[in-house]
């Protein structure tokens, strides 16, 4: 079952973190971070990229402070990396996961 959660920032926006199966079918999971105005908008951003069956139920795996910092410092506000975390792996822009350039 995919896990996820969110954290509300002082300015009113949210950071949503989801652990999802890798969309390319290679197996394994990815941790996706989205910064948006609210939870619904964050999920809509992912659905607009082709991840249609993305839902956030509960707050079992909220983003860590390091994850929040990473997504806030990225211009797109959408990042991913393999889950479980590998110590040396950096965050990637979402287009690298979806096969774009």
Buried (B, 14 or more C-beta within 10 A) or exposed (E): EBBBBBBEEEEEBBBBBBBBBBBEEEEEBBBBBBBBEBBEBBBBBBEEBEBEEBEBEEEEBBBBEEBBEBBEEBEEBBBBBBBEEEEEEEBBBBEEBEEEE
